[in-house]
C-alpha cells in the first residue's frame, strides 16, 4: 500500500478525526507531508464523503495541536538538554541539531513573523515552533501567527484537492509554484529586515 492509499484509508475509517491525526503527524514527523494529506482530504470531500469546511477545520486543529506541543517542549526543556535529545533520537523523526540551529537562527534574526510564513514551508513547519518556545515568544502571539498561517495553508491544499484532484500534474505544478511564491515572499521580507536594520545603523553612525 502506497502512502496516499494509506492516508485515504485512515480518512475513510476515522473521517475528520483521521485528518486531524494525520496533520498532527505532519508537524512532528515530516516524512508524512501535508501536501499529500490535505489534497487527499479535499478529494474525499469532493466525492461527498466529507464536507470541505470540516476538512479544513480538522486539518487546522491537528496542525495547531502539534504546534502547541512543540512550542511547550521548546519552552519547558532546557536548550542544551533538548539538543541532546534531538542528537540522540532525532533520526527517528528525520530532524537533526543542524536543522534546529538553523531554525533558531532564523527566528532570532527575523522575528516572530517567521512563525506565520513557517507554517506554510515544509520542514520549517515542523521546527519553527521549538525556537518560538525556546525564545519565550508570548503564547497568544505564537498561536495567532500559527493559526493564520495554518488556516491559509490547509485551506489552499484542501481546495486544491477538492477542485483539481483529477489532474495530478496540474495540482503538483500549482503546489510547486505556490511554494516558490511563499519562499520569494519570505526572502523579500528577510531582505527588507536587513535593509531596514542597515539603514538604521547607518543613520546612527552618521549622527
C-alpha positions in Angstrom: 0.0 0.0 0.0 1.4 3.4 -1.0 1.5 6.5 1.2 -1.5 8.1 -0.5 -3.6 4.9 -0.2 -2.7 4.6 3.5 -3.7 8.2 4.1 -7.1 7.7 2.3 -7.7 4.5 4.3 -7.2 6.5 7.5 -9.6 9.1 6.4 -12.2 6.5 5.4 -12.0 4.8 8.8 -11.7 7.9 11.1 -13.1 10.8 9.0 -12.3 14.2 10.4 -10.5 12.7 13.3 -8.2 10.9 10.9 -7.4 14.1 9.1 -6.6 15.9 12.4 -4.4 12.9 13.4 -2.5 12.9 10.1 -1.9 16.7 10.2 -0.7 16.3 13.8 1.8 13.7 12.5 2.8 16.0 9.6 4.1 18.5 12.1 6.0 16.1 14.3 7.0 13.6 11.7 7.9 15.5 8.5 8.0 12.4 6.1 4.2 12.5 6.2 3.6 15.8 4.2 0.5 18.0 4.4 1.0 18.4 0.6 -0.4 14.8 0.3 -2.7 14.8 3.3 -4.9 17.9 2.7 -5.3 17.4 -1.1 -6.4 13.8 -0.4 -8.8 15.1 2.2 -10.1 17.7 -0.3 -10.5 14.9 -2.9 -12.5 12.9 -0.3 -14.8 15.9 0.3 -15.3 16.3 -3.5 -16.8 12.8 -3.5 -19.4 13.8 -0.9 -18.0 11.7 1.9 -16.8 14.7 4.0 -17.5 18.4 3.9 -14.8 20.8 2.7 -15.1 23.2 5.6 -14.9 20.2 8.0 -11.8 19.0 6.3 -10.1 22.4 6.7 -11.1 22.7 10.3 -9.9 19.2 11.2 -6.6 19.7 9.4 -6.0 23.1 11.1 -6.8 21.7 14.5 -4.4 18.8 14.1 -1.6 21.0 12.9 -2.1 23.6 15.7 -2.2 20.9 18.4 1.2 19.7 17.2 2.5 23.3 17.1 1.4 23.8 20.7 3.1 20.6 21.8 6.4 21.5 20.1 6.1 25.1 21.5 5.8 23.9 25.0 8.7 21.3 24.5 10.9 24.2 23.4 9.7 26.4 26.3 10.0 23.8 29.1 13.0 21.7 28.2 16.4 23.4 28.7 18.0 24.1 25.4 21.2 22.0 25.8 19.1 19.1 27.0 16.8 19.5 24.0 19.7 19.4 21.6 21.0 16.3 23.3 17.6 14.6 22.9 17.4 15.5 19.2 21.0 14.4 18.6 20.1 11.0 20.1 16.6 10.4 18.8 16.0 13.0 16.0 16.9 10.4 13.3 13.6 8.7 14.0 11.7 12.0 13.3 14.0 12.9 10.4 15.3 16.0 12.1 18.8 16.9 13.5 20.5 19.5 15.6 21.7 21.4 12.5 18.1 21.8 11.4 17.1 23.1 14.8 20.1 25.5 14.9 19.1 27.0 11.5 15.5 27.5 12.5 16.6 29.1 15.8 18.9 31.4 13.9 16.1 32.3 11.5 13.8 33.0 14.5 16.4 35.2 16.3 17.2 37.2 13.1 13.8 37.7 11.6 11.4 37.9 14.5 8.1 36.4 15.3 6.5 36.9 11.9 8.7 33.9 10.7 6.2 31.7 12.5 3.4 32.8 10.1 5.4 32.0 7.0 7.0 29.0 8.6 3.6 27.3 8.8 3.5 27.1 5.0 7.0 25.9 4.4 7.8 22.1 4.5 10.3 21.0 7.2 10.3 24.6 8.7 6.7 23.9 9.7 7.9 21.1 12.0 10.7 23.0 13.6 9.7 26.7 13.9 7.5 26.0 17.0 10.5 24.9 19.0 12.6 28.1 18.6 9.4 30.0 19.4 9.2 28.2 22.7 12.9 28.4 23.4 12.8 32.2 22.9 9.7 32.5 25.2 7.6 34.1 22.5 4.3 35.0 24.0 1.9 32.1 23.6 -1.0 34.1 22.4 1.1 35.8 19.8 2.6 32.4 18.7 -0.9 30.9 18.4 -2.2 33.9 16.4 0.6 33.7 13.8 0.4 29.9 13.7 -3.4 29.8 13.3 -3.3 32.4 10.5 -0.6 30.6 8.5 -2.1 27.1 9.2 -5.6 28.0 8.1 -4.3 29.6 4.9 -2.2 26.6 4.0 -4.7 23.9 4.9 -7.5 25.8 3.1 -5.3 26.1 0.0 -4.3 22.5 -0.1 -7.8 21.2 0.7 -9.4 23.3 -2.0 -6.7 22.2 -4.5 -7.6 18.6 -3.9 -11.3 19.4 -4.0 -11.2 21.1 -7.4 -8.1 19.7 -9.1 -7.6 16.2 -7.8 -8.5 14.6 -11.1 -5.5 16.4 -12.7 -2.5 15.4 -10.6 0.1 17.1 -12.9 -1.7 20.4 -12.6 -2.1 20.1 -8.9 1.6 19.3 -8.4 2.5 22.3 -10.6 0.3 24.7 -8.6 1.7 23.4 -5.2 5.3 23.9 -6.6 4.6 27.4 -7.9 2.9 28.5 -4.7 5.8 27.1 -2.8 8.2 29.3 -4.9 5.9 32.3 -4.3 5.9 31.8 -0.5 9.7 31.4 -0.5 10.1 34.6 -2.5 7.9 36.5 -0.1 10.0 35.2 2.8 13.2 36.2 1.1 11.8 39.6 0.3 10.8 40.0 4.0 14.3 39.0 5.1 15.9 41.5 2.6 13.5 44.2 3.9 14.5 43.5 7.5 18.2 43.5 6.6 17.9 46.8 4.7 15.9 48.4 7.4 18.5 47.4 10.1 21.3 48.5 7.8 19.6 51.9 7.2 19.0 52.4 10.9 22.6 51.6 11.7 24.0 54.0 9.1 21.7 56.7 10.3 23.0 56.3 13.9 26.6 56.3 12.7 26.1 59.5 10.7 25.0 61.4 13.8 
